[in-house]
Amino acid sequence: MKYTFEITVAGCNARCRHCYVSGGPGSSMPLSDYRACLEKLVPALTRLKGSVSIAPGHEPFNHEEAAALMRMTHALAPQFYPDAGYDWPTTGIALKSRRDRADIFALLHGFGAKRLMLTLHGLEECHNEIVRAPHGFEALCAFADLLHAEGFEVAFNLMLNHRMTEDWDAICQVLEANRCDAAYLTIPLYLPVARLRKYEPYRATYADCQRLRGRLDRFGIDEAQFFAKVEAFNAAAVRARALQKGWDYAAREREKPDWAFFHITEELEFYYGNAGMHTKRLGNIATMTSEEIYEAIRAQRANYDYSAYYDLKQLPPISAVLAANPPQENHVYPDAESCLYRWLDAMGVPTILLPGPGALAGA
């Protein structure tokens, strides 16, 4: 089993429209609470069999005591903390404006960090619109310059949308101007949460993606791999396979990675499920013992897909899903499940997600 534990230690400067973990401005977890959390959590995690990682979120560089938080994580949970091969993701907004950024850069170098990753949504107007931060693009470019000056490589995660395909040549110029060391082209997931419902108008179609043929290798993006996804997971292709082969939800879930996700909030509330997509409250770390935390984790199974969001026994047969979702715009998804969730969501099929800012309300 693989386990991921996100601990929300601070809010994010952006409210990206595609962000399925409902990132946005928020309070910081007191450093004393974070220490107490790790002191209870780490003994439980060391008993788990499999790969275990801790991910401080949403944007740890927003924490008032970010440097102390990083040192504490590295001291108390080094085996679960990112290593030298990790591309540290950040908006760049918080770290660029910190007075203690030299201390944080020194810590990152000390941890073996070689590359930080910035997400780009398009040209300035489009990027700022999607991240909902008026100076997000300007801050991102300035931060890329700063990172190079501090001896780091910069990777750009290009979050695919239909406007990006129209502006590709100009976006390549942005990457060149910011000395892009590596680039990834990511097709956003679809999950049955409020924010991603509102993101759909930005989603690229199959026809949009054709504009990119023969134009991706420039920054090391694997064009063959990208278009394999485009061909396999456009809505029309997913529909055609479903009509031909059917769709056994339980069998498909068994094929998914054996991976369980957990979330600890700023108030130390402990949930089964990713941030913004909780399906079960397990307790509060402040009042639980390490043994209780371990037993609560051990009682859960993988929640990578399907039953992470739905009661499989309540899902309509695929024939009903297809009948309720006639062919429309041929949107592209990163996997067949994202397409399925979009169809189920359009039908109003209820999820098992607990009420919260990510799942049922807010954006």
Secondary structure, DSSP 8 states (H G I E B T S, - for coil): -EEEEEEEEE--S---TT-TT---S-----HHHHHHHHHHHHHHHTTSSSEEEEEEEE-GGGSTTHHHHHHHHHHH-GGGS--TT-EEE--SHHHHT-TTHHHHHHHHHHTT--EEEEEE-SSHHHHHHHHT-TTHHHHHHHHHHHHHHTT-EEEEEEE--HHHHHTHHHHHHHHHHTT-SEEEEE-----SSHHHHHHGGG--BHHHHHTTTT-SGGGT--HHHHHHHHHHHBHHHHHHHHHHH---HHHHHHTS--EEEEEE-TT-EEEEEETTEEEEEEEEGGG--HHHHHHHHHT----SSGGGT--GGGS--HHHHHHHS---S-BB-SSHHHHHHHHHHHHT------SSTTTTS--
